[in-house]
Amino acid sequence: MPRKQHSYTVKVKQAALESIEQIGLTATIAELGYPHGTVDGWWRARDKLRAYAGNALSKTTKGQGRKECFPFTQTLVTFVEDTRRDEEWLTTSIMIGFIAENYEEWLEQYEEGKTSAVEKRWRDYCREQQNAKKTKLPCLDLIQIKQDFAIEFWSVYSSYSPSEIYNMDETAINFDMPPVRIWGVKGRSGSAKVQDLTKHCGRMTAVLTIRGDVFEVCIYQSAHWSVASLAGYLCRCLYYYYSCSTV
């Protein structure tokens, strides 16, 4: 059965300090019957116990809680409340931006003792890539698939020269994306509401084209233009214009 933990008031601790000064530490421990480590700890913290001016029946000298590392806590809280009152986005990155703009020196001092998150992620990535991984298909099967595709492709398009063969790739680009998480005030109804919030982001398609003779087609023409359907994909007329203008 674990030993029961005892707590003592500041008044008892101060009385023990007076006894130590009169008869010594060993005699005080024998007289009071308290554990040696407990009384010795009081003696080590004697300056703090003597300077304490609070309630003598308190069991601590206060101030043992977690200290705030932000010297501008109230200013940051005011910024958070004002932002949410105006129903604007409030994310962690926005709060960091506020600190960087108004307390740049403090932020630089804070980052001096911290490890770079980008550097840590890069080390983790390198460590992951160095480990052998299981692929969906063996390498020999992948080589065979590549050779079969080459045979099938050239059997159909062998009459075309490399400069007449185009490889066109589409890449979707999303923009105006709402944040994944929005901070809200705890206990307030609708505290995470954002004015004129659009849940669906914008989308456009970027096209990159390269010819069979390894000539990269210019992304922008002299009089470039684009046509997009409602679904966000490029229309057939743009493909036709793009291919004709590059031949």
N, C-alpha and C positions, 0 to 999 in steps of 0.2 A: 504494500500500500504506500503510495507516495506521501512524502512528508507534507504536512499542511503548511501553507504559506501564511505568514503573519505580516501585518502592516502596523506601522507605528506613526503616531502623530508627531508633528514638528516639535511640540512641547516636550515630548519624551526624548526626542533626539537631542534637543538643546540641553536638557537635564543630564543626559549621558555625557555630553561634551564637558560640562562643568565637573562631573565626577572624574573624567579622565584627567583633567588638568590637576585635580587634587590628589588622587590616589594612583593614577596610571591606568593604562589600557587593560592590562591583564587583571588587575584587581576589580576594575569596573565590570568586566565581562563576567567574572566569578560572582560578583555581588548581584548583578541584574539577571543573570541567567540567560542572556540573549546569545545567539550564535556569534562566533568570533568574526566571521566575514561581514555580518550585518553591522556590528559596532565599529569595526575597522573602516567600513565604507562611510559611516557617519563622520568619523574622524578625518578622513580624506576630504570630505565635502564640508568641512567645518566653516570655511569662509562663507559659503553660500547659505548655510543654515543660520549663521549669526547675522547675516545681512537681511534675512527674510523678515518682512514687516507685516505679513498678512495674518490671517486667522491661525492661531496657534494649534487649533484642533484639526487643521488640514493635514493630510497624510503626505502631501508633496509640497514642494516649493514652487509649483506651477512652472509653466514654460517648457514642459517635457514633450509637448505635442510636435507634430510635424511643422516645420517652418516653411513659410511661403518663399519660393524662390523668385517670384516676380515682385520687384519693388514698385510696380505700377499696377497692382491688382485692381484697384478701384477704377482707374482710367480704362482698363481693358473691359471691366464689367459694364461701365457706362457705354462704351462703344458697342458692346454686344447687345445691350438693351435697346439702344437707339436704332441699331440696324434691324432688329426684329420688330420694333415698333413701326418702322416704315415698311414692313413686309418685304424686305429684300433678302437675297441669299446670304446665309451665314455659314461658312464652312471653315474647316481648320486652316486651309491655305489662306483664306481671307484674313483671319486673325493673325496669322504669321506675317502676312503682308503689312498689316497695321503696325505690328511691333517693329518690323524692319524699317518702316517709313519714319516712325516717331522715336524709336529707341535703338538706333543702329549701333551705337557703341556698346550697349548692354548685350545686344544679340551677338556681336563679334566676340566679346569676352565669354559669353556662354558657349559658343561653338568651339572655342579653343580647346576645351577639355573633352569634346565629344568626337566620336568616330563618324566619319562621313558615311551616310547611308548609301550613297551611290557606290562608294568604294567597297563597302561591305557586300552590297548586292552583286557587284562585279566579281568579288572573290568567290562568293557562293556559286555564281554562274560558272566560273572556271572550274571549280571543284566538281560540279555536277557533270560538266561536259567531259571531264577526264575519265569518268567512270564508264565502263562498257555497258551498253544498253541493248535490250532485245528489240529487234526490228520486226515489223509485221511479216516481211518476206526475207528470205536469205538473199545475199548479194548476188549469187548466181542467177536466181530467179529474176531479180531486178534487171540484170544485164540482158537476160533473154527477152524480157518485155521491151526493153529499149531497142534491141535489134529487130524484133518483130514489128514494132511501130515504124522503124526506119524503112524496112522492106515494104510494108503496106503503103506508107506515104509516097515513096518514090515510084512505086508501081502505078500510082494514080497521077502524080504531078511531075513525072520525069520530063515531060515536054516543056516545062517552064524553066527558065534560067534562074539562078539564085537571086538576081536583082528583081525578079517578078514575084517572088514569094515573100509574103509579109506575115510576121507573127505579132498579133495584137493582143495585149492583155488589158483587162479592165480592173481598176482598183476603186472600191467604194471609199469615199471620204465623207465622214460625218462631221458636222459643225454645229455650233450653237447647242451643244449638249448640256442638259441640266445636270447639276451635281448629283452624285449617288446618294449622299447624305446631307441633310440640312439641319443645323443645330437649332433647337427650340428651347424656350424657357420652360423649365420643369414646373408642372402643376398648373399651367395656363392653357385654357382651351384654345385650340387653333394656333398655337404658338409657332408651328412650323409652316404656316401658310405663307405663300409667296405671291405677290401681286403680279397678275398677267403671266403666270407661269405656263409654259408650253412643255408638255411631257414628251413630245416627239421632236427629235432633233432634225436639222436640215441634212440633206444628203445630196452629194454630187458624185459623178463618175469621172475618174481620170483615166486616160487612154495612153498607153505607151506602146510604140510600134518599132520593130526592128526588121530589116530586110534579111533575106537569106544570105547576102554577101556581107553580113555583119555591119551594115550601114545603119546607124541609128537615125530614124526619121525625126525631124525637129518637132518638138512638142507644140510650139506655137507657130502658125503660119503668119505671113506678113499681114494678112487681113483675117485673123482667126475669129471664129465664132463657134458657138456650141448650141446644140438643140437637145433638150432632155424631155423625156416623156413624164407622165404623172408618177410613174413608178420609180423614176430616178435613173432609168437606163437610157443610153444614147439611142436616138432614133436611126432608122435605116438610112434616111437622107444624109445624115452626118457621116455615116460610114462610107457612103458613096462619094460624097464630096472629099472626104479626107483621103480616100484611096486614089481618087482621080488626080488630086492636086499634088500628090507625092510621086506619081509615076513619071 
